[in-house]
Every structure is written in C-alpha cells, then in structure tokens.
C-alpha cells in the first residue's frame, strides 16, 4: 500500500446559523375571551427586551423572554436573534400599539409597529404593523411569536432560517443547508447577468424563501392560492407601496423547486432585473417591464426562441436576434390576451378595490411557471447541453492552494496576475505549505476545506509534471469550479463540492498570459484562467470538453476490516503531529472497535497500546490516543505532544498501520 498520503471525505455544506425547529411557526388563533386583560406596560417592557436582544445578538436574553418551560419557543426566539446577526439586521425597533383579539388564560395578541433594515441591501428601513403573540407569565409578559392575522409576517421573524450573505446577495431560506446553497448560487449568478445589461446597477439582491406556498401567502399577507402558478414574486418586504420600501424577491418553493438548473436561473435573473429596474413602483406598462426582464434573463441563454418566448405569443422573426423590443412585443401580446381577466378584477365590489390594487401591484412583478396541462415546462438544463451548471456565472471569491511556500514570490506573482484581470475578486489562501510535489496531500487539504468556503473558483497548483504533456483542467462541480493540473489534485475537492459535472482542457491560449514559462504554469496559465472564470467567462470557452471519467485520479487509500481488527493506511500528518488514517468512524464500528476501549497499534515491527476515545483529554498528558477527527477520519494523537514524533512517522514514511484489539 502507498505511504503517507491524504484523501479526505468531508461533510458538504456550511451552516453559520442553527436550525432547531423544522416546523414553520404559525401564530396561534387568539382564544376566546375568559376574563382578565392585557398589560400594555409589561408587554412594552418585553418588546424592548427583545429589541435589545436582537440588536446585541444575545440569544440567551431572547430565550429568557419565552414562557417558563417552553423550550420550543425559547429556541425559536434565539433563532430570530441568530437570523438578525447573520443577515446584519439594523435599526430594529418594536413599538406597542394596542391589544388585539380576545384574552384567554393569559394568552393574547398585540399589534406592534416594527422597523428593520438589512444593512448593505435596504436603502430605507422596512416599516410594518405585525401581530405579536404574548402570554402572561407570573409577574411578567412572555413573548411567544411574531406574525399571523391580516398583516405581513416577516420571514426573518418567523424562527431559525438558513442565511447566506455575500457582498451582493442576501438569501434567507426556511429549509435545509442544501436548499440554502442552491438559492445562494442562483442569486450570485443572477447579479452579473443583470449588470451586463444594466451596468449602472449597484444595488444588492435579497432573496426570501419561505418553506411552502402556504407560508409565502402568510409572509406576504395574501389569500391562499394567490401564487399557485408563480415561481417567484418581486415585492416590498413590508407590504408598503412606496418608492422607499425595501424590495426583495420572494420564492414559491412549491413551483420553483420543480425547475431544472437553467429554468431556475432564468427565473432568478428575471426577478433580479425587476429589482434593478425599480419595477415594483414603476409607471411603465407591464408588457415593457416583463419583456425587458425576459430579455435580460434570456439574452445569454443558448436556447431556441420557440422555447424562450412566451407560450401565449408566436415569436416574431426579429426575436432570433435577441432584440429586447421583440421580447417586449411578445409580452404585450400575452398581456393583451390576459387583459379581460384583469378587467374583471376591477369590477369587484368597491370595498375590496384598495386591497385588489395592492395585490395587482405585487402580482405585476411575478414570473409564472410555464405550464402545459399540469406539467411544468422548463428549458433544457445546462447539463443536457453539455455545459456545467455554473458555467458563465461570476464569483466574488477565488481560493488558492499550492506547494509554493511563502519564502519566494511565486504566490504574489499569481495573485498579481489575478488582480490585474479581476481586480474586485477576493482571494482566500487555503495553504501554500503543501509538502513539495505531494499531490495527494494537496488534494486532501483542498477537499477538506472547499465545502466550508463561499462559492468560488478554486485554484490548486501542486504540479510535479509542469511543462510535460499533462493537461491543464477546469472542472465544473455542482458547487464550484476548480482549475489546476490533471494529476489527481482536483477531483477529491470536486467530489466534496457535490461531484464533477463537466471538465474542459485549458487549450484556448487567449485566456493565458502572452508568454508562458515551461516551469511556472501557476502564474502564466492557471492564474489568468481562474481570473477570467471569476469574471464570468464560461468554462466551455476554455477548450474542448473532456470525459470526467477519464481524468487522472490518485489511488484511493485502502482499509480492510475483520472482527476486532482494522488494517488501514496513514494518509496525513498535520503540523501538531497528529497522524490521520484512511479509516472512518463507521469502519471502527464495523470492526467492533468503539470508544472507550484500549487498543493496540502496530506498524512494521513496532507495537503500542493506546486508548480509543473522543477528545484529547480522555488520556493523561503525554499519552497516546486514537479518535475521530474533524474530517470524520480516525487519527492518532498524543495529548500535549506529537504522535508522529512518538511513532517516528513523517509525511514521507511508507507502510500501513494496523489497529487491533
């Protein structure tokens, strides 16, 4: 078996907030009156305390405002504070207005004026009257939740969310980490699509994703079924119809979730165009707003016009030229065909006219899913056309992994090339201390780290074959793009980022530096390529597509299991001297080796005894310990010392380790 090398499998995804309740919060219906009455003074004190908890990021203070013994409510309130901290909520205030509904068994509701702003995205604060659920709790009033009634129910006040924030996008999702990653990538890709047509737009994009269509109705205070065939809607965060109102995109997951990658991206770019144009309060006719948004979202999509045009209109000939006027004319035809429906809405009783007008202003900026019967029709996915799903999107970040060290100017030269091509892109240095030419170690370090980075182009250079016939690659993974040599360095990280979906040889020299050294492809080939990718150049433009299955992979480390016996390989030694093995926690369980227990460790002719535990303090200072590390792999350490030094292991030591009872 091979010597010390590294091939890590790590959990994909980053969670910078905690979700403790999967069920969405629904404000309880006010109970029937049984006597007693609300206490506005105590309620005001509670609201001020929660306001301070949100402003200070104090989850403990928020938990203390829940009714005694109500753990679910305590976690929900703490989750709201976490939302505010991660989303950078500013200017949060709560002002008691009046009690509302009945009072029974100490439970009641209050109308409360709330203000808030997502810093960096909302130019003006949102202002809404929200319903707050309260409960008498001894000599105080406890807080039990926000939202419900006939008012907007702000998503961030509903309970713990998944929040993703970049310089240009803010995404709030009531769902899983995978959901959050998907919507964050779509939002990130939509911004440059819009800015290529509207370069003066400098605003950000806020995406809010309630758990379901029903939850969307509650958030926007709309009747059930309002968004039944609508994938997304652009409207104000607080229900106000003023030019100053913060405008966000709200996603109907029940419809949007059925779209494939290209269709989902088109919808997101369409809605981002509405945000950039100020369409929410625009006096322009609907057909112009919708047609122009279609043009922006579709003008770079390589699909036939019969697919991209509105199904209600026959595509005009000039649409083949992707002329925005043609998209507008197509939308005008669709708008005219649906006009009788709109006119009938205005003929309803006068008492509902104001509310219908408000709803029309909201629905004026929606993107309906194209349907044929009950089947959603979406454009073919990028994968079906042979391209990666991230092809053509821009990135705010580049990660950089090498064996260059920091004693010379190699790293600075590469960063300089990137900065000259993409001056606004930021670089995260993963490490430049990979042991020289140790491809397996470099691959493992990047694979272990990449899932914890923001969406990025990942540049990795550990390249013993530089200047030979080995190929340069761009590998498009589900959650990122990787660039480097075809020597096995990139594929473990691609696996950790959701799997390689496409690969391209770096053959088009127009994306390289004019002069290319035979020994410094990191500077002359890979650095300019990642800068161009981060700036929006699609990966397929770099060169011919390659078979992902034919790319070079490093041999996988081996692990063999028997009863009470586990034979595996040493794959890494970190700077603390901890020795990482190829075996996983599952392998230990399968072999019948479970913590806490004493085991024997054999290497060649050396045998030592150690404890199988979970933390370094499970053994005395200076004692050996086997444990499962942060990558989910079995490792050997010395509490307060170096296991590699004790066992005479270093990154070049050959030979397997055997662990047995």
Secondary structure, 3 states (H helix, E strand, C coil): CCCCCCCCCCCCCCCCCCCCCCCCCCCCCCCCCCCCCCCHHHHHHHHHHHHHHHHHCCHHHHHCCCCCCCHHHHHHHHHHHHHHHHHCEEEEEEEEEEEEEEEECCEEEEEEEEEEEECCCCCCCEEEEEEEEEEEECCEEEEEEECCCCCCCCHHHCCCCEEEECCCEEEEECCCHHHHHHHHHHHHHHHHHHHHHCCCCCCCEEEEECCCHHHHHHHHCCCCCCCCCEEEEEEECCCCCCCCCCEEEEECHHHHCCCCHHHHHHHHHHHHHHHHHCHHHCCCCHHHHHHHHHHHHHCCCCCCHHHHCCCCCCCCHHHHHCCHHHHHHHHHHHHHHHHHHHHHHHCCCHHHHHHHHHHHHHHCCEEECCEECCEECCCCCCHHHCCCCCCCCCCCEEEEEECCCCCCCHHHHHHHHHHHHCCCCEEEEEECCCCCCCHHHHHHHHHHHHCCCCCEEEEEECCCCCCCCCCEEEEEECCEEEEEECCCCCHHHHHHCCCEEEEEECCCHHHCCCCCCCCCHHHHHHHHHHHHHHCCCCHHHCCCEECHHHCCCCCCCCCEEECCEEEEEEEEECCCCCEEEEEEHHHHHHCCCCCCEEEEEEECCEEEEEEECCCHHHCCCCCEEEEECCCCEEEEEECCECHHHHHCCCCCCCCEEEEEC
